[in-house]
Amino acid sequence: MDAVSFKKSLDGNLLYNESFEIYTGTNGIADGWTGYWHGAAGEYKVISSPVVSGNQAQQISMAGLGGLYQEVAVTGNSTYEIKGRVNITALSSGKVQLVVLYYDAAGKLLRDERSGETSLTNAWTTIGGLTTAPGNAVMARIHLHLESTAPGAFIMDAVSFKKSLDGNLLYNENFEIYTGKNGIADGWTRYGAAGDFKVVTTPVVSGSRAQQVSMAGLGGIYQEVAITGNSTYEIKGLVNITALSSGKVQMVVQYYDASGNLLSDVRPAETGLTNTWTTIGGITTAPGNAVMARIHLHLESPAPGAFIMDAVSFKKS
């Protein structure tokens, strides 16, 4: 036995060292993970910037097919959710992929699934999806890799693999994970006018934490998610506006193509109702050439205001 832990958790993540915070080796690979490659050997490094969760992330430079993996015990016929945040820093061809390989008790490969992928560069993008283990599966090998004929480099952070029936594409959708000092839950990014951000323990409607934003002007938080063109998505969340004299809190979905060009800007939901938890949301369809959606939760107001978000979801509908 090695690397045994017992800790309080609300996440259910089955992976060890999922945010690459633990590194005691000399090979550049975070503890609990294994490097692999087909063709040229890769270069691995645990870095402290840029990151989206905690203080460290895993950087991989590769030509050909390769990356790192971890093996996890699973239950047959169970549905799992796999997600991770990826930042591709160099890429001329190919994609970064999340792959799940299922094995039986004899070590025989049963299924090979590509659960999430992206080729978008220089942006933290959440990739992932749902996968169901075959009936006789006992183990899943989780691969994070680059599949390309030319050299490329990417950074992985905040990877999760857990039982789920939800299909939510967002990472840290309930704002439960907070390891920073800037008041913004892991996996989310602030933008817009100067504001005050805080992860709060009350009031909340899901789990034990929620995200509070105080702002004057236009601003809030966002997360980028890999999506499929021509697909319909449902966005939903709970908002509690604690102070507002004008303007509204809005959910905004911006769609981008593989070159990072903005294709459309959709406002599926908004509210100006104060001092109550209100569910807002709607349905939106991605343009045919869209590969990424940027999910904005923000206040648009000329005067100062404050709101709390919790239980946000963005999934195929």
Salt bridges, closest charged atoms under 4 A:
ASP11 OD1 - LYS162 NZ 2.92
GLU71 OE2 - ARG141 NH2 2.34
GLU81 OE2 - LYS83 NZ 3.54
ASP112 OD1 - ARG114 NH1 2.47
GLU113 OE2 - ARG111 NH1 3.05
GLU117 OE2 - LYS95 NZ 2.93
GLU147 OE1 - ARG114 NH2 3.74
ASP166 OD1 - LYS315 NZ 3.20
GLU173 OE1 - LYS83 NZ 3.47
GLU224 OE2 - ARG294 NH2 2.36
GLU234 OE1 - LYS236 NZ 3.98
ASP265 OD1 - ARG267 NH1 2.51
GLU270 OE2 - LYS248 NZ 3.18
